[in-house]
Amino acid sequence: MTQTLDPSTATTETPDTAEPGPAERVDAWLAAFEAALRDGDGEAAAALFATECYWRDLISFTWNIKTVEGRDAVAGLVDATAATTAPSGFATTEPPEEADGVVTAWIGFETAAGRGNGLLRLKEEDGEDRAWTLLTALYELKGHEEPRGTHRPMGAEHGANKHRQTWKELRQEEAESLGSTTQPYVLVVGGGQGGIALGARLRQLGVPALVVDKHPRPGDQWRNRYKSLCLHDPVWYDHLPYLKFPDNWPVFAPKDKIGDWLEFYVRVMEVPYWSDTSVTSARWSEETGEWTVELERDGQPLTLRPTQLVFATGMSGKPRMPEVPGMDVFRGDVHHSSAHPGPDAYAGKKAVVIGSNNSAFDICGALWEHDADVTMVQRSSTHIVKSDSLMELGLGDLYSERALAAGVTTEKADLIFASLPYRILHTFQIPAYEAMAKKDKEFYDRLEASGFWHDWGDDGSGLFMKYLRRGSGYYIDVGSADLVANGDVKLAHGQIDHLTEDAVVLADGTELPADVVVFATGYNSMNGWVADLVDQETADRLGKCWGLGSETTKDPGPWEGEQRNMWKPTQVTNLWMHGGNLHQSRHYSLYLALQLKARYEGIDTPVYGLQEVHHTG
Amino acid sequence: MTQTLDPSTATTETPDTAEPGPAERVDAWLAAFEAALRDGDGEAAAALFATECYWRDLISFTWNIKTVEGRDAVAGLVDATAATTAPSGFATTEPPEEADGVVTAWIGFETAAGRGNGLLRLKEEDGEDRAWTLLTALYELKGHEEPRGTHRPMGAEHGANKHRQTWKELRQEEAESLGSTTQPYVLVVGGGQGGIALGARLRQLGVPALVVDKHPRPGDQWRNRYKSLCLHDPVWYDHLPYLKFPDNWPVFAPKDKIGDWLEFYVRVMEVPYWSDTSVTSARWSEETGEWTVELERDGQPLTLRPTQLVFATGMSGKPRMPEVPGMDVFRGDVHHSSAHPGPDAYAGKKAVVIGSNNSAFDICGALWEHDADVTMVQRSSTHIVKSDSLMELGLGDLYSERALAAGVTTEKADLIFASLPYRILHTFQIPAYEAMAKKDKEFYDRLEASGFWHDWGDDGSGLFMKYLRRGSGYYIDVGSADLVANGDVKLAHGQIDHLTEDAVVLADGTELPADVVVFATGYNSMNGWVADLVDQETADRLGKCWGLGSETTKDPGPWEGEQRNMWKPTQVTNLWMHGGNLHQSRHYSLYLALQLKARYEGIDTPVYGLQEVHHTG
């Protein structure tokens, strides 16, 4: 979801002059950087960075997800972390490339605890090569490498061993003991893509973990949504860890197909997973260093005592259902979009859909297709991009067949994406959306002529920044926007005042007759789950989740530099927030899993720059 | 399972002399070959082949799986097929390599019907470059390319369409109509790895097909085997089409884990699959051009009318259970290895296992591990290789992490493997087994000292040739051979004469006390299934399946050059045999699926060299 430096104009050739090539320049920089780190000399390290500079670290130096900005902050990070991190062995892992005055290099390095990779971008400043952006990311812990590839398990244990147990017997024994004679070190609450991806990684790392979910089967989180739902992100962006979708997988997978995939992923990855299980409360004991978690499994009460508690209850948190007067007198169906059953029952009926984002459009489109009379109520402006244009101009350089053909694997794409500092990410985004505005001008003209309130984000940076900042305010158009533009789906504006027996009444008195009202009104911050399951004090101490502090709509400052509380240590001991789309569930589950593994193994994990809380929800 | 020409010594460099390099030599050969084909000039084409030469075609010229040997046969193939095939566009797909006097080239080409790939090996003979081996293989039909990668389905159908059906609705509708209002074009009997891999390919190609299997769930074919079973082939050799095992998959997967994978695969590949379904009879009607197949599904009788009938009932065919006098008086348990429940019930009991191949060793080992008193009865000599040695010396060049690191993908490995002519395959195999004999000399010495009858195959060519020739006669040692060598598992020799109430009596009078007798006595030819479900006349007309006609033990001549009746047209109209290990199920399902697709689409498929039948079973 970003424009990157165009690799097609890049070159790895050394020019004919005696000037050092990109490889030499990067090698020299890395050597100087490593020396500064070895000396714990923050000032020397900072001098290697440009005046405008960003160092993003994913748990390799900071045991945190942290971006520092500017030389002083670089110096501070080095001074605080270099000694304990003991980084070494910085080297390029493939030939660096130069384009538009920026040398880009894939790098590898080690720390005392593990091995890392990253991406370095050098710019010339004052005649010297200086780091503009640096990404450092831990990918494995020494002595705890994942059993994959050449280190995969044997499966059949060779030799003859009295009373050996089979794989199936071991799995059964494990399942029977889990929660009774053995405790999970990590309890993951919520078994959607986030919980499942994390569960798979923890399994792979040998961390005793358990994922619990209220639904009868893994994948029901998707199956239970409105029936027309397909993924809005394309397949290349959506892979889970370890097992990629096959190349016959649809670009936009239907919800039930994703549901099936998740169910079998749980099985083949051997993720310990309890369906039909609800958490009713969780309480931390400083004394025992454990959570006491009360659950209901298949209706039976049960207590677990995990050391770490992960909320993977949906990045969007809890359905936001406004309190609207008259809901009790309304005679038709009324429900939140998350509970919308689909259009079948509403042919010939009058439907009013409150909201104008993804779910609202999907639901309006499906209702119209099934011959309902549909009105969308727009309460505030929405950003719309055409799915094709988003794929071509937004994602295509990183996540597409084109990207794969150019050698940009999912793993590389994730790191490139992670290497773009949040502070300036919008500047990479704006040109893509300007291009979309131009490409799809006819569509936008029609849409605005229909009276639809359309925006491109506060600073014109479009969809992905809205997602990162507020997690709402957009629709990826797969066809329904035309229905609004054409008037097939009627459009009303304003806030809901109340419901009558058979209508929605807006604040300006407009009355919209209705047999069914769908509140596609979004979700509250996910720390609402913490308030429910732990308590309000803990939720407040944790603070708001998601958002960057960009001081744009619904993302109040101050600037945080990273997504609040996601995938990293929080102000609440041994409580973690995990979630996001499939891309984030895939990529950031790695760092969350490694943080949990390190704690499980008793590896020292001094956290640098734990974020302060500025907003409670 | 073969030694190939060592690519590590290969070179693509053009020498300093004016001699043409490998690329020029291959290009020149391909141009001359294409010209001869264009002219339909068999003699000219044959002149481009060496005196000793082999051309293997996988349905691209012959609509058959066919190896022709020698120039005359090459000329015959060209004369008969060039005009209808209309081949063109022969070109290398990557730089050819030269090693040990052989130039090896990956090639691509087209025919009137489709696109092919292959592998060419040139040798110099009489100062000219001549083909020693040529593999030509169709991989797709023009106009019927698979929807994959850049052609993958969209999933979400963009736009707004009245009464659109969701993926789930379409799948349900399809499932409900299949077998009632719609008929499968192809009925695949048997839903193990063979039936499933073929079902996935047919699905992908848009051929209406149905896989039926008697077990309650896909994967039960594995789950129901003896509990200690793990795959004897390593993971790199075992991938199914389209979806590879993830890189954390065990080298030798336990049977229940493979069972889960197959079940998962059926679902995500959307293979139409009926569990709990048995075929009771099948009858071909020349008049209607259809099979009439009677089935029982969930106990209910049902008739299907497919055009094509595929037996994927297990390459090993039906369990071979000898008629032994006294079975009725024996008081203990007696069963075939395929029905062996595992060792748990037999601790402290006396077990006699008849046979000395894979299943016999696995079962003996598991019984010994569970404290049974075990005797193996060896009736004829067995070939044993240590699993590690087989992986290192037999498979490693093609199917291993090492091969992958060297760029030998599964797809390439399959083609390299397919390019080695069966006539000379043993010559590639013998050195690998000589190396194993040397490497594991201490083990073989001990084994033979124990009295075990050990062999290396009739010509010393080892395990894989035994597999191809007779499908039996070997054990891949994962530990149990030592139990025999050490005497932990007792060894007896000879044929079974009869059972008493509590013992097995051998022909020489030896009495082996027994609480349980396991007949690990192998399987009959798979055309026994045809006799059962169609009739004996049809089974006889079909003839023996499997084997090469090598005139070695259990593989009578005459020389066939290919595996009898497998994956190709047979003497019985619209009846096909599919099966083999996971490698064969993966690779040859492609050619069988394309043959079925071509017939479904009404593409002309003149079969060249349909094999005669020399043996009935």
HADDOCK unambig.tbl for C-alpha pairs under 7 A between the chains (distance, minus, plus):
assign (segid A and resid 147 and name CA) (segid B and resid 248 and name CA) 6.18 0.50 0.50
assign (segid A and resid 148 and name CA) (segid B and resid 247 and name CA) 5.25 0.50 0.50
assign (segid A and resid 148 and name CA) (segid B and resid 248 and name CA) 4.33 0.50 0.50
assign (segid A and resid 149 and name CA) (segid B and resid 247 and name CA) 5.08 0.50 0.50
assign (segid A and resid 149 and name CA) (segid B and resid 248 and name CA) 6.42 0.50 0.50
assign (segid A and resid 149 and name CA) (segid B and resid 401 and name CA) 6.70 0.50 0.50
assign (segid A and resid 150 and name CA) (segid B and resid 401 and name CA) 6.10 0.50 0.50
assign (segid A and resid 152 and name CA) (segid B and resid 248 and name CA) 5.32 0.50 0.50
assign (segid A and resid 152 and name CA) (segid B and resid 249 and name CA) 6.56 0.50 0.50
assign (segid A and resid 152 and name CA) (segid B and resid 250 and name CA) 5.82 0.50 0.50
assign (segid A and resid 152 and name CA) (segid B and resid 251 and name CA) 6.86 0.50 0.50
assign (segid A and resid 153 and name CA) (segid B and resid 250 and name CA) 4.75 0.50 0.50
assign (segid A and resid 153 and name CA) (segid B and resid 251 and name CA) 6.38 0.50 0.50
assign (segid A and resid 154 and name CA) (segid B and resid 250 and name CA) 5.08 0.50 0.50
assign (segid A and resid 154 and name CA) (segid B and resid 251 and name CA) 4.74 0.50 0.50
assign (segid A and resid 154 and name CA) (segid B and resid 252 and name CA) 5.83 0.50 0.50
assign (segid A and resid 155 and name CA) (segid B and resid 250 and name CA) 4.70 0.50 0.50
assign (segid A and resid 155 and name CA) (segid B and resid 251 and name CA) 5.89 0.50 0.50
assign (segid A and resid 155 and name CA) (segid B and resid 252 and name CA) 4.92 0.50 0.50
assign (segid A and resid 155 and name CA) (segid B and resid 253 and name CA) 5.19 0.50 0.50
assign (segid A and resid 155 and name CA) (segid B and resid 254 and name CA) 6.14 0.50 0.50
assign (segid A and resid 156 and name CA) (segid B and resid 230 and name CA) 5.80 0.50 0.50
assign (segid A and resid 156 and name CA) (segid B and resid 252 and name CA) 5.34 0.50 0.50
assign (segid A and resid 156 and name CA) (segid B and resid 253 and name CA) 6.67 0.50 0.50
assign (segid A and resid 156 and name CA) (segid B and resid 254 and name CA) 6.49 0.50 0.50
assign (segid A and resid 158 and name CA) (segid B and resid 478 and name CA) 4.78 0.50 0.50
assign (segid A and resid 158 and name CA) (segid B and resid 479 and name CA) 5.28 0.50 0.50
assign (segid A and resid 159 and name CA) (segid B and resid 478 and name CA) 5.95 0.50 0.50
assign (segid A and resid 159 and name CA) (segid B and resid 479 and name CA) 3.66 0.50 0.50
assign (segid A and resid 159 and name CA) (segid B and resid 480 and name CA) 6.60 0.50 0.50
assign (segid A and resid 160 and name CA) (segid B and resid 365 and name CA) 6.56 0.50 0.50
assign (segid A and resid 160 and name CA) (segid B and resid 369 and name CA) 6.70 0.50 0.50
assign (segid A and resid 160 and name CA) (segid B and resid 479 and name CA) 5.43 0.50 0.50
assign (segid A and resid 160 and name CA) (segid B and resid 480 and name CA) 6.11 0.50 0.50
assign (segid A and resid 161 and name CA) (segid B and resid 369 and name CA) 5.79 0.50 0.50
assign (segid A and resid 162 and name CA) (segid B and resid 369 and name CA) 4.01 0.50 0.50
assign (segid A and resid 162 and name CA) (segid B and resid 370 and name CA) 6.20 0.50 0.50
assign (segid A and resid 163 and name CA) (segid B and resid 369 and name CA) 5.27 0.50 0.50
assign (segid A and resid 163 and name CA) (segid B and resid 370 and name CA) 5.36 0.50 0.50
assign (segid A and resid 164 and name CA) (segid B and resid 369 and name CA) 6.80 0.50 0.50
assign (segid A and resid 166 and name CA) (segid B and resid 228 and name CA) 6.17 0.50 0.50
assign (segid A and resid 167 and name CA) (segid B and resid 254 and name CA) 6.39 0.50 0.50
assign (segid A and resid 168 and name CA) (segid B and resid 256 and name CA) 6.53 0.50 0.50
assign (segid A and resid 228 and name CA) (segid B and resid 166 and name CA) 6.15 0.50 0.50
assign (segid A and resid 230 and name CA) (segid B and resid 156 and name CA) 5.82 0.50 0.50
assign (segid A and resid 242 and name CA) (segid B and resid 246 and name CA) 5.88 0.50 0.50
assign (segid A and resid 242 and name CA) (segid B and resid 247 and name CA) 6.93 0.50 0.50
assign (segid A and resid 243 and name CA) (segid B and resid 246 and name CA) 5.36 0.50 0.50
assign (segid A and resid 246 and name CA) (segid B and resid 242 and name CA) 5.89 0.50 0.50
assign (segid A and resid 246 and name CA) (segid B and resid 243 and name CA) 5.37 0.50 0.50
assign (segid A and resid 247 and name CA) (segid B and resid 148 and name CA) 5.25 0.50 0.50
assign (segid A and resid 247 and name CA) (segid B and resid 149 and name CA) 5.04 0.50 0.50
assign (segid A and resid 247 and name CA) (segid B and resid 152 and name CA) 6.99 0.50 0.50
assign (segid A and resid 247 and name CA) (segid B and resid 242 and name CA) 6.95 0.50 0.50
assign (segid A and resid 248 and name CA) (segid B and resid 147 and name CA) 6.19 0.50 0.50
assign (segid A and resid 248 and name CA) (segid B and resid 148 and name CA) 4.35 0.50 0.50
assign (segid A and resid 248 and name CA) (segid B and resid 149 and name CA) 6.39 0.50 0.50
assign (segid A and resid 248 and name CA) (segid B and resid 152 and name CA) 5.29 0.50 0.50
assign (segid A and resid 249 and name CA) (segid B and resid 152 and name CA) 6.56 0.50 0.50
assign (segid A and resid 250 and name CA) (segid B and resid 152 and name CA) 5.84 0.50 0.50
assign (segid A and resid 250 and name CA) (segid B and resid 153 and name CA) 4.76 0.50 0.50
assign (segid A and resid 250 and name CA) (segid B and resid 154 and name CA) 5.10 0.50 0.50
assign (segid A and resid 250 and name CA) (segid B and resid 155 and name CA) 4.71 0.50 0.50
assign (segid A and resid 251 and name CA) (segid B and resid 152 and name CA) 6.86 0.50 0.50
assign (segid A and resid 251 and name CA) (segid B and resid 153 and name CA) 6.37 0.50 0.50
assign (segid A and resid 251 and name CA) (segid B and resid 154 and name CA) 4.75 0.50 0.50
assign (segid A and resid 251 and name CA) (segid B and resid 155 and name CA) 5.89 0.50 0.50
assign (segid A and resid 252 and name CA) (segid B and resid 154 and name CA) 5.84 0.50 0.50
assign (segid A and resid 252 and name CA) (segid B and resid 155 and name CA) 4.91 0.50 0.50
assign (segid A and resid 252 and name CA) (segid B and resid 156 and name CA) 5.35 0.50 0.50
assign (segid A and resid 253 and name CA) (segid B and resid 155 and name CA) 5.22 0.50 0.50
assign (segid A and resid 253 and name CA) (segid B and resid 156 and name CA) 6.70 0.50 0.50
assign (segid A and resid 254 and name CA) (segid B and resid 155 and name CA) 6.16 0.50 0.50
assign (segid A and resid 254 and name CA) (segid B and resid 156 and name CA) 6.52 0.50 0.50
assign (segid A and resid 254 and name CA) (segid B and resid 167 and name CA) 6.38 0.50 0.50
assign (segid A and resid 256 and name CA) (segid B and resid 168 and name CA) 6.50 0.50 0.50
assign (segid A and resid 260 and name CA) (segid B and resid 268 and name CA) 6.92 0.50 0.50
assign (segid A and resid 261 and name CA) (segid B and resid 268 and name CA) 6.49 0.50 0.50
assign (segid A and resid 264 and name CA) (segid B and resid 264 and name CA) 5.62 0.50 0.50
assign (segid A and resid 268 and name CA) (segid B and resid 260 and name CA) 6.82 0.50 0.50
assign (segid A and resid 268 and name CA) (segid B and resid 261 and name CA) 6.46 0.50 0.50
assign (segid A and resid 365 and name CA) (segid B and resid 160 and name CA) 6.56 0.50 0.50
assign (segid A and resid 369 and name CA) (segid B and resid 160 and name CA) 6.69 0.50 0.50
assign (segid A and resid 369 and name CA) (segid B and resid 161 and name CA) 5.79 0.50 0.50
assign (segid A and resid 369 and name CA) (segid B and resid 162 and name CA) 4.02 0.50 0.50
assign (segid A and resid 369 and name CA) (segid B and resid 163 and name CA) 5.29 0.50 0.50
assign (segid A and resid 369 and name CA) (segid B and resid 164 and name CA) 6.78 0.50 0.50
assign (segid A and resid 370 and name CA) (segid B and resid 162 and name CA) 6.19 0.50 0.50
assign (segid A and resid 370 and name CA) (segid B and resid 163 and name CA) 5.36 0.50 0.50
assign (segid A and resid 401 and name CA) (segid B and resid 149 and name CA) 6.71 0.50 0.50
assign (segid A and resid 401 and name CA) (segid B and resid 150 and name CA) 6.10 0.50 0.50
assign (segid A and resid 478 and name CA) (segid B and resid 158 and name CA) 4.79 0.50 0.50
assign (segid A and resid 478 and name CA) (segid B and resid 159 and name CA) 5.97 0.50 0.50
assign (segid A and resid 479 and name CA) (segid B and resid 158 and name CA) 5.29 0.50 0.50
assign (segid A and resid 479 and name CA) (segid B and resid 159 and name CA) 3.67 0.50 0.50
assign (segid A and resid 479 and name CA) (segid B and resid 160 and name CA) 5.43 0.50 0.50
assign (segid A and resid 480 and name CA) (segid B and resid 159 and name CA) 6.60 0.50 0.50
assign (segid A and resid 480 and name CA) (segid B and resid 160 and name CA) 6.13 0.50 0.50
